[in-house]
Amino acid sequence: MFTHTSWVEDRSDSYERLEFLGDSVLELAIARAVFDRFPGASEGRLAKVRAHVVSRQSCAAVAKELGLGDRLLEFAREAPRDELQRISRSRNVLAAVLEAAIAAVYLEHGFEAIEPAIVDAFSERIEYARSSHVDYKTELQEALARTGRQVHYTVLEVEGPPHDRRFVCAAHVAGEQLGIGRGSTKKAAEQEAARQALDALGVVPERI
C-alpha cells in the first residue's frame, strides 16, 4: 500500500492496483453522500460537486491531513533523501496513496464499515463545493449550448509589473461583449467575465 512504483521492479507490486480500486470506492462514497445531502440538486450539479471533491488536489490535501506522506517515507526503499522528499510531497503521489489506503481498508472491512470515515474525511470539501465552487465559464458554456451559441474570450489588457500582473478579459457571445472581468490570472479574469455574461443573459448559476 505504501510502495512507490520506483521502488519495485514490477509495477503490480506497488500501490497502483489498490489505487485503481480505491478510486471507485471513493467515488461511490462521495456520490452517495452528495446524493443524500442535496436532494434538490440536478444530476449535472451533483456530478460537478463530486468531481471537485474527488479531484487530485482534494485527495492530496486529505492525504496530507492524514499524514500519509510521512507513512510513505516509513516504507521507503533506499534512495536519495531529496528524491524521497519530492515523492512524499507530490500531489499525484499523495492522492494515489490515499486511494490505495481506501482500497486496502475496503478489502479488509467492507464498504458499509468504511463509508462514514471516507465521507467525514472529505466533509469540508463537500461543503466548500456546495457553497463556494461555481465554475462560471462552464455554466455559461452549458447555458449557451442549449441555444447553439458559443462564448469567445479575449484579453483586453495586461496591467502591472511582471510580479503583480492584472488581466482584463472580455466574454463575447455572437460578436457582442457581455462581460468584462479583472483578475490576477487570465483564468480568474475570464471567470469574472463569464459571471457578468451570465448576469447579462439573465441566467442564474445553479447552486445547491
N, C-alpha and C positions, 0 to 999 in steps of 0.2 A: 504493500500500500504506500510506503514511503520510499520507494526505489525509483530514482530518476532514470530515464532512458539511457543517459550517457554512462550509467554505472553498470550496465549489463550488456552482454553480447547479443542476447535475444530480446527484442523489444517486448515480447509477450511476458517476460519476467518482470517488467516494470509495472507502474500503476496504470498504464494506458487501457488495459482491458476493463479494469474496475471503473476507470473514468467514463468509459462508454456506457456502462450500466448506470452509474450514479447520475449521469446527465438526465436520463429518462426518469429515474426515481425523483430527482429534484423537480423536474418539470411537472410531474404528476402532483406532487405535494403542493406546489405553488398554484397550479391550475385549480386544484380543489379548494385551496384557501381563498383565492380571489373570487371564484365562482360562488362560494358560500357567503363571503363577506360583502359582496357588492351585487345583490340580486337585481338591481335596476340597470346594470351596465350592459351594453351591447357586446356581441361576440368580438367585434373589432377592437373595442376598448379593452376588454379583458385580455385579448392577445397582446396588446401593446404593454399593458401593465406587467403581464407575465414575462415578456421579452426583456423588459427593463430589469425586473427583479432577478432573473437568472442569467443576466449578462456576465461576460468575463470579468468586467470591472466590479460588479456587485459580488460575485463569488469570491474574487480575490480579497475584497475588503472583509468579508465574513471569515475567510480563511486566516487572515491576519489577526482578526479579533480573537480567534480561537487558538492562536499560536501554532498553526500548522507548519509555518515556515521553520520554526525552531525544531519542531518534531522531525521535519525532513532532514535537518542537519544532524540530528542524533543518529540517523540511519545512513548517513553519507559514507560513501567509499572514499578511499584516499584520493585527494585532488587538491590543487592549489586553493588556498583559502579564499582568494578573491573570486575564483570561479564558483566556489560553494556559496559565497555570499550573494553573488549575482543570481544563481539558481534559486536560492531560498527567498529572494525578494521579487522574482519575476512574476508579473501579473498572471501570465498564462500558466506558469507552473503552480502557483498558489491556487488558482481556480481548478486546475486539473486534480491537485491533491485533495481539495475539498470534495470534489465529485467522487473521487476514488474512496474517500473515507465514508461518504454517504452510502456507496455501494457495499462496502465491507460491513457496515452495521446493518444494512438492509438484509444481506445474506445471512447474517447471524441472528437477527431478531425479527425480521419481517416488517412489512410496510406500516401496519397499524401501530406498532410499538414505537417507531421512529418518526412518524409523520409529525406529531406535535413538536418535537425538538427541532425539526427542519423549519417548520413554519415560524417558531419562536425566534430562531437564529436570523431569519430574513424579515421579521415583522416590521422593523423600522423602514426597510426598503420598500415593502408593500405600501406602507402608509405614505412614504415620500412619493411613490409613483401615483398614488391615488390623488394626493392633494397638490402636488407641485409639478409633476412631469408632464408637460404638454408640448408636443412637437408641432409647432405651428406650421412649419413647412410641409410636414406630412398631412396635417389637417387640411391645409389649403389645396395641396395636390389632389387629395381624395375628393374634396368638395368640387373642384373644377372638373375632375374626371367624369363626374356624373352628368355633366353637360358637354363633354367632349372638348373642354378647353384646357390650356396648359399655362403654367407660370414661367416667366423668364426673369432671372435676377441679373442685375448689373451693379458694378462698383462705381459709384459716383465720385467718391473722393476718399483719399487716404490722408489722415491728419496726424500730426505729431511726429516726434523723433522716433528712430528705429526701436528704442527700448520702451516706448509708450505709444504704440500705434492706436489710432481710432479709425474705424472703417465706416463709411456711409454707403449703404446699399439700397437699391430700389427693387420693388417687385412689380413686374409688368404683366398684365393679362390682356390678351388681344390688342396689344400695342398701347394700352392705357396704363399709366403709372398709378397703382392703387395703394402703395405703401412705401415709406422710407424708414430705414432703421439705422441706428448707430450702435456700435459695439467695439469691444477691444479686439475682437476677431471678426473675420469675414462671416463666419458661421453665425455668430451672435447677432451681427447686423442684419443678416438675411432672416433670422428668426423674428426679429422685431418688425422687419418689413412685411413678412408674411402675416404677422399678427394684425398689423394695420390693414392689410389687404382683406383679411377675413372680416374685420370690422366694416370695411367699405362695402363688402358684399352682403353684410347682414348675417354672416354665418357665425354661430356661437360654437367654439371648440368644445368637444364633448369631454365632460369631466364626470367622474363617478360621484 
